[in-house]
């Protein structure tokens, strides 16, 4: 009986350990896409304990993602954007190819949303992150399972 109670407690504790994403730019995931803009969603899901990932777009920090979370942000269309993922909360830190980060380039088209999934793997003894472009249906399904990112950003109307 004691083992059953222990297993139930552990199952509830592990199931309630949701991920956390912190976004440092305007969150637009729940708003209609404006003209002249493209939307980028970046998701990270892992059953393993992994370090916090910092996401950069053209070397600007967008936010951080824990083992289960996502970020959503808009960019002006008609331009190329380079996304980088790196471990830890390293504000001001840019690309370091030796630490297992990955690049993904998007040529943003007007009115289009891009869904990217980050995956974690090993290359030798080094953990590496890779971006995978996923279909809209899969991206929307994964987002519905995640809490909205915590916003560490405010933009006041004048």
VOTIZA-357945 format. One record per residue (C-alpha): y, z, x; residue number from 1. Coordinates in steps of 0.05 Angstrom, whole numbers, always signed. Example, Ala and Ser with C-alpha at 12.3 -4.5 7.8 and 13.67 -1.06 7.14 Angstrom:
BEGIN
{c2:-90 | c3:+156 | c1:+246 | i:1}
{c2:-21 | c3:+143 | c1:+273 | i:2}
This chain:
BEGIN
{c2:+0 | c3:+0 | c1:+0 | i:1}
{c2:+48 | c3:+17 | c1:+57 | i:2}
{c2:+35 | c3:-50 | c1:+89 | i:3}
{c2:+51 | c3:-87 | c1:+24 | i:4}
{c2:+117 | c3:-49 | c1:+17 | i:5}
{c2:+133 | c3:-65 | c1:+90 | i:6}
{c2:+117 | c3:-139 | c1:+81 | i:7}
{c2:+159 | c3:-143 | c1:+17 | i:8}
{c2:+217 | c3:-109 | c1:+51 | i:9}
{c2:+213 | c3:-156 | c1:+111 | i:10}
{c2:+208 | c3:-218 | c1:+66 | i:11}
{c2:+270 | c3:-197 | c1:+27 | i:12}
{c2:+308 | c3:-180 | c1:+91 | i:13}
{c2:+291 | c3:-246 | c1:+123 | i:14}
{c2:+306 | c3:-287 | c1:+61 | i:15}
{c2:+374 | c3:-254 | c1:+53 | i:16}
{c2:+394 | c3:-271 | c1:+125 | i:17}
{c2:+435 | c3:-332 | c1:+107 | i:18}
{c2:+475 | c3:-372 | c1:+156 | i:19}
{c2:+549 | c3:-371 | c1:+166 | i:20}
{c2:+597 | c3:-426 | c1:+182 | i:21}
{c2:+670 | c3:-414 | c1:+200 | i:22}
{c2:+719 | c3:-472 | c1:+192 | i:23}
{c2:+785 | c3:-475 | c1:+228 | i:24}
{c2:+813 | c3:-536 | c1:+193 | i:25}
{c2:+825 | c3:-551 | c1:+119 | i:26}
{c2:+760 | c3:-550 | c1:+80 | i:27}
{c2:+757 | c3:-610 | c1:+34 | i:28}
{c2:+684 | c3:-611 | c1:+13 | i:29}
{c2:+700 | c3:-592 | c1:-59 | i:30}
{c2:+758 | c3:-639 | c1:-70 | i:31}
{c2:+762 | c3:-714 | c1:-87 | i:32}
{c2:+769 | c3:-758 | c1:-26 | i:33}
{c2:+841 | c3:-782 | c1:-17 | i:34}
{c2:+859 | c3:-854 | c1:-4 | i:35}
{c2:+861 | c3:-872 | c1:+69 | i:36}
{c2:+813 | c3:-816 | c1:+87 | i:37}
{c2:+740 | c3:-808 | c1:+106 | i:38}
{c2:+700 | c3:-744 | c1:+99 | i:39}
{c2:+652 | c3:-716 | c1:+151 | i:40}
{c2:+598 | c3:-664 | c1:+134 | i:41}
{c2:+560 | c3:-631 | c1:+191 | i:42}
{c2:+500 | c3:-588 | c1:+173 | i:43}
{c2:+455 | c3:-545 | c1:+215 | i:44}
{c2:+390 | c3:-514 | c1:+189 | i:45}
{c2:+340 | c3:-477 | c1:+232 | i:46}
{c2:+286 | c3:-427 | c1:+218 | i:47}
{c2:+293 | c3:-402 | c1:+290 | i:48}
{c2:+345 | c3:-356 | c1:+318 | i:49}
{c2:+393 | c3:-403 | c1:+353 | i:50}
{c2:+461 | c3:-392 | c1:+384 | i:51}
{c2:+523 | c3:-406 | c1:+345 | i:52}
{c2:+545 | c3:-478 | c1:+351 | i:53}
{c2:+617 | c3:-499 | c1:+360 | i:54}
{c2:+635 | c3:-567 | c1:+331 | i:55}
{c2:+691 | c3:-609 | c1:+361 | i:56}
{c2:+722 | c3:-673 | c1:+335 | i:57}
{c2:+760 | c3:-712 | c1:+388 | i:58}
{c2:+761 | c3:-647 | c1:+429 | i:59}
{c2:+793 | c3:-607 | c1:+373 | i:60}
{c2:+753 | c3:-547 | c1:+349 | i:61}
{c2:+732 | c3:-557 | c1:+276 | i:62}
{c2:+691 | c3:-494 | c1:+268 | i:63}
{c2:+627 | c3:-457 | c1:+284 | i:64}
{c2:+559 | c3:-460 | c1:+250 | i:65}
{c2:+504 | c3:-407 | c1:+252 | i:66}
{c2:+431 | c3:-425 | c1:+240 | i:67}
{c2:+442 | c3:-446 | c1:+167 | i:68}
{c2:+510 | c3:-474 | c1:+147 | i:69}
{c2:+556 | c3:-534 | c1:+143 | i:70}
{c2:+627 | c3:-557 | c1:+156 | i:71}
{c2:+666 | c3:-609 | c1:+116 | i:72}
{c2:+732 | c3:-641 | c1:+137 | i:73}
{c2:+772 | c3:-705 | c1:+125 | i:74}
{c2:+798 | c3:-753 | c1:+178 | i:75}
{c2:+844 | c3:-813 | c1:+172 | i:76}
{c2:+802 | c3:-876 | c1:+163 | i:77}
{c2:+804 | c3:-936 | c1:+208 | i:78}
{c2:+796 | c3:-895 | c1:+272 | i:79}
{c2:+738 | c3:-874 | c1:+317 | i:80}
{c2:+720 | c3:-801 | c1:+321 | i:81}
{c2:+676 | c3:-768 | c1:+373 | i:82}
{c2:+639 | c3:-706 | c1:+350 | i:83}
{c2:+611 | c3:-657 | c1:+400 | i:84}
{c2:+566 | c3:-597 | c1:+390 | i:85}
{c2:+562 | c3:-540 | c1:+440 | i:86}
{c2:+535 | c3:-470 | c1:+439 | i:87}
{c2:+577 | c3:-408 | c1:+428 | i:88}
{c2:+648 | c3:-395 | c1:+404 | i:89}
{c2:+685 | c3:-430 | c1:+459 | i:90}
{c2:+755 | c3:-447 | c1:+434 | i:91}
{c2:+788 | c3:-496 | c1:+480 | i:92}
{c2:+721 | c3:-514 | c1:+510 | i:93}
{c2:+706 | c3:-588 | c1:+513 | i:94}
{c2:+646 | c3:-631 | c1:+530 | i:95}
{c2:+598 | c3:-606 | c1:+583 | i:96}
{c2:+538 | c3:-653 | c1:+588 | i:97}
{c2:+497 | c3:-603 | c1:+628 | i:98}
{c2:+493 | c3:-551 | c1:+573 | i:99}
{c2:+452 | c3:-590 | c1:+521 | i:100}
{c2:+509 | c3:-615 | c1:+478 | i:101}
{c2:+509 | c3:-681 | c1:+442 | i:102}
{c2:+561 | c3:-734 | c1:+423 | i:103}
{c2:+563 | c3:-774 | c1:+359 | i:104}
{c2:+616 | c3:-828 | c1:+346 | i:105}
{c2:+639 | c3:-848 | c1:+277 | i:106}
{c2:+682 | c3:-909 | c1:+262 | i:107}
{c2:+712 | c3:-880 | c1:+197 | i:108}
{c2:+716 | c3:-928 | c1:+138 | i:109}
{c2:+763 | c3:-916 | c1:+80 | i:110}
{c2:+733 | c3:-875 | c1:+24 | i:111}
{c2:+666 | c3:-864 | c1:+59 | i:112}
{c2:+632 | c3:-797 | c1:+69 | i:113}
{c2:+587 | c3:-785 | c1:+129 | i:114}
{c2:+530 | c3:-734 | c1:+129 | i:115}
{c2:+505 | c3:-710 | c1:+196 | i:116}
{c2:+450 | c3:-661 | c1:+209 | i:117}
{c2:+447 | c3:-623 | c1:+275 | i:118}
{c2:+378 | c3:-611 | c1:+303 | i:119}
{c2:+357 | c3:-565 | c1:+359 | i:120}
{c2:+303 | c3:-583 | c1:+409 | i:121}
{c2:+282 | c3:-572 | c1:+481 | i:122}
{c2:+289 | c3:-617 | c1:+540 | i:123}
{c2:+249 | c3:-582 | c1:+594 | i:124}
{c2:+275 | c3:-510 | c1:+594 | i:125}
{c2:+343 | c3:-530 | c1:+566 | i:126}
{c2:+357 | c3:-528 | c1:+491 | i:127}
{c2:+392 | c3:-591 | c1:+466 | i:128}
{c2:+427 | c3:-609 | c1:+401 | i:129}
{c2:+425 | c3:-678 | c1:+370 | i:130}
{c2:+463 | c3:-708 | c1:+311 | i:131}
{c2:+424 | c3:-747 | c1:+259 | i:132}
{c2:+459 | c3:-790 | c1:+207 | i:133}
{c2:+425 | c3:-775 | c1:+140 | i:134}
{c2:+430 | c3:-809 | c1:+72 | i:135}
{c2:+481 | c3:-784 | c1:+22 | i:136}
{c2:+428 | c3:-758 | c1:-27 | i:137}
{c2:+395 | c3:-715 | c1:+27 | i:138}
{c2:+462 | c3:-690 | c1:+52 | i:139}
{c2:+485 | c3:-669 | c1:-17 | i:140}
{c2:+419 | c3:-634 | c1:-30 | i:141}
{c2:+425 | c3:-594 | c1:+35 | i:142}
{c2:+498 | c3:-576 | c1:+21 | i:143}
{c2:+480 | c3:-548 | c1:-48 | i:144}
{c2:+432 | c3:-499 | c1:-14 | i:145}
{c2:+487 | c3:-472 | c1:+32 | i:146}
{c2:+545 | c3:-426 | c1:+22 | i:147}
{c2:+616 | c3:-454 | c1:+31 | i:148}
{c2:+642 | c3:-442 | c1:+101 | i:149}
{c2:+686 | c3:-381 | c1:+113 | i:150}
{c2:+756 | c3:-409 | c1:+122 | i:151}
{c2:+793 | c3:-384 | c1:+183 | i:152}
{c2:+852 | c3:-429 | c1:+166 | i:153}
{c2:+909 | c3:-430 | c1:+117 | i:154}
{c2:+958 | c3:-484 | c1:+98 | i:155}
{c2:+1015 | c3:-460 | c1:+54 | i:156}
{c2:+1052 | c3:-507 | c1:+7 | i:157}
{c2:+1126 | c3:-512 | c1:+22 | i:158}
